[in-house]
Amino acid sequence: MSHPDHSSAHPRAENDRVNSRAVLLVGFGALAIFILLSAASMAWVRHSNAVTPQAALPPEVGQGKIGLVEQRLFGTNLRGARDRAAQQARLDGYGWVDRRAGVLHIPIARAMELVAQGVRVPMGEAPPPPPIGAANGGVDAPGATPAAPPVAPAGPAPLFRKPQGGKLK
């Protein structure tokens, strides 16, 4: 129950006033301190970098693969496709396995045909001369001449032999 005399029981609310000058001074002062300290820290970093010699970059920088970690995006990496093409070219061509021992490889399809026919090179018999391309490191070159047949070493049997009464195709 209110009484007419209770009007002074609650103090009157003050008007909301913000001293905008004080707020602006504090804000600009904080900004100035921030700029000065940033400039001082940049000068200190430049000075310490000038005094301390830079470490050399490791040799792995810029390589596509470091250890087991692939460094390029998988979507743009073509190394796997190139490796697969190189392996397929080796399987489909002639070339040296060990030039000194006279061991060479032939196309895998031809080797499978010879194995299916039962063709083997007996121990100590020289294999036939390699094709012209194999004599030049597996690359056919214009004007290349066939290599002299290698002498079979005393060791494991070569990869193939001529069939009895037949020719190698």
C-alpha positions as CSV (number, residue, x, y, z in Angstrom):
1,M,0.0,0.0,0.0
2,S,1.6,3.0,-1.1
3,H,1.6,6.2,0.7
4,P,1.9,9.6,-0.9
5,D,5.0,10.3,1.2
6,H,7.0,7.4,-0.2
7,S,8.1,9.2,-3.4
8,S,11.6,9.7,-1.9
9,A,12.1,6.1,-1.0
10,H,13.6,5.2,-4.4
11,P,16.3,7.5,-5.7
12,R,15.7,9.1,-9.1
13,A,17.5,7.3,-12.0
14,E,20.4,9.2,-13.6
15,N,20.6,10.0,-17.2
16,D,22.9,7.7,-19.2
17,R,25.9,9.7,-20.1
18,V,29.0,8.4,-21.6
19,N,32.0,10.6,-21.6
20,S,32.9,10.1,-25.3
21,R,36.1,12.1,-25.0
22,A,37.5,9.7,-22.3
23,V,36.5,6.7,-24.4
24,L,38.2,8.1,-27.5
25,L,41.4,9.0,-25.6
26,V,41.6,5.4,-24.2
27,G,41.0,3.9,-27.6
28,F,43.5,6.0,-29.4
29,G,46.0,5.6,-26.6
30,A,45.7,1.8,-26.8
31,L,46.0,1.9,-30.6
32,A,49.2,4.1,-30.4
33,I,50.8,1.7,-27.8
34,F,49.9,-1.3,-30.1
35,I,51.5,0.4,-33.1
36,L,54.7,1.4,-31.2
37,L,55.1,-2.1,-29.7
38,S,54.5,-3.8,-33.1
39,A,57.2,-1.6,-34.8
40,A,59.6,-2.3,-31.9
41,S,59.1,-6.1,-32.2
42,M,59.5,-6.0,-36.0
43,A,62.8,-4.0,-35.5
44,W,64.0,-6.5,-32.9
45,V,63.2,-9.5,-35.2
46,R,65.0,-7.9,-38.2
47,H,68.0,-7.2,-36.0
48,S,68.2,-10.7,-34.6
49,N,67.9,-12.2,-38.1
50,A,70.7,-10.0,-39.3
51,V,73.0,-11.1,-36.5
52,T,72.1,-14.8,-36.6
53,P,73.1,-16.6,-39.8
54,Q,70.3,-18.4,-41.7
55,A,70.4,-22.2,-41.6
56,A,70.9,-23.9,-45.0
57,L,67.8,-25.6,-46.4
58,P,67.8,-29.4,-46.2
59,P,68.4,-31.2,-49.5
60,E,64.9,-32.8,-49.3
61,V,63.2,-29.5,-49.9
62,G,61.4,-29.5,-53.3
63,Q,61.4,-33.3,-53.7
64,G,58.2,-35.1,-54.5
65,K,58.6,-37.6,-51.8
66,I,60.4,-37.4,-48.5
67,G,60.8,-40.7,-46.7
68,L,57.4,-42.3,-47.0
69,V,55.4,-39.1,-47.2
70,E,54.1,-37.9,-50.5
71,Q,54.6,-34.1,-50.7
72,R,52.4,-33.4,-53.8
73,L,48.7,-33.5,-54.1
74,F,47.6,-37.0,-55.1
75,G,45.3,-35.7,-57.8
76,T,48.1,-33.9,-59.6
77,N,50.8,-36.6,-59.0
78,L,51.7,-38.5,-62.2
79,R,54.7,-40.4,-60.8
80,G,52.8,-43.6,-60.3
81,A,51.5,-43.6,-63.9
82,R,55.1,-42.9,-65.2
83,D,56.5,-45.7,-63.1
84,R,53.9,-48.1,-64.2
85,A,54.5,-47.2,-67.9
86,A,58.3,-47.7,-67.4
87,Q,57.7,-51.1,-65.8
88,Q,55.4,-52.1,-68.6
89,A,57.9,-51.0,-71.2
90,R,60.6,-53.1,-69.5
91,L,58.2,-56.2,-69.5
92,D,57.4,-55.7,-73.2
93,G,61.0,-55.2,-74.4
94,Y,64.4,-56.6,-74.7
95,G,67.3,-55.5,-72.5
96,W,70.3,-56.5,-70.3
97,V,69.9,-57.9,-66.8
98,D,73.7,-58.4,-66.4
99,R,75.8,-57.4,-69.4
100,R,79.0,-58.9,-68.1
101,A,77.3,-62.3,-67.3
102,G,75.5,-62.2,-70.7
103,V,72.0,-62.3,-69.0
104,L,69.3,-60.5,-70.8
105,H,65.5,-60.3,-70.5
106,I,63.0,-60.8,-73.3
107,P,59.4,-59.6,-73.5
108,I,57.2,-61.3,-70.9
109,A,54.7,-62.6,-73.5
110,R,57.5,-64.3,-75.5
111,A,59.0,-65.7,-72.3
112,M,55.7,-67.2,-71.3
113,E,55.3,-68.8,-74.8
114,L,58.8,-70.3,-74.5
115,V,58.1,-71.7,-71.0
116,A,54.8,-73.2,-72.2
117,Q,56.7,-74.9,-75.1
118,G,59.2,-76.3,-72.5
119,V,62.2,-74.3,-73.9
120,R,65.2,-74.1,-71.5
121,V,68.8,-73.2,-72.0
122,P,71.1,-75.9,-70.6
123,M,73.9,-75.1,-68.1
124,G,77.0,-73.8,-69.9
125,E,75.4,-73.2,-73.3
126,A,75.5,-69.7,-74.6
127,P,72.2,-68.0,-75.2
128,P,71.5,-66.6,-78.6
129,P,72.8,-63.1,-79.3
130,P,70.5,-60.3,-78.0
131,P,68.5,-58.2,-80.4
132,I,70.0,-55.0,-81.7
133,G,68.1,-52.9,-79.2
134,A,69.5,-54.8,-76.3
135,A,73.0,-54.3,-77.5
136,N,72.5,-50.5,-77.2
137,G,71.1,-50.6,-73.7
138,G,67.6,-51.4,-74.7
139,V,67.2,-48.5,-77.1
140,D,67.0,-49.1,-80.8
141,A,69.3,-46.7,-82.5
142,P,69.7,-46.1,-86.3
143,G,72.7,-47.9,-87.7
144,A,73.1,-50.1,-84.6
145,T,74.9,-53.4,-85.2
146,P,74.2,-56.7,-83.4
147,A,76.3,-57.4,-80.4
148,A,78.7,-60.4,-80.3
149,P,77.3,-63.4,-78.5
150,P,78.3,-63.3,-74.8
151,V,80.3,-66.2,-73.3
152,A,78.2,-68.1,-70.9
153,P,79.7,-68.0,-67.4
154,A,79.9,-71.0,-65.1
155,G,76.9,-70.2,-62.9
156,P,73.1,-70.4,-62.9
157,A,71.4,-71.5,-66.1
158,P,70.4,-68.8,-68.5
159,L,66.8,-68.0,-69.1
160,F,66.1,-69.9,-72.4
161,R,67.5,-72.3,-75.0
162,K,66.8,-73.2,-78.6
163,P,64.4,-76.1,-79.0
164,Q,65.7,-79.3,-80.6
165,G,65.4,-79.0,-84.4
166,G,63.6,-75.7,-84.2
167,K,64.2,-72.0,-84.2
168,L,63.4,-69.3,-81.7
169,K,60.7,-67.0,-83.0
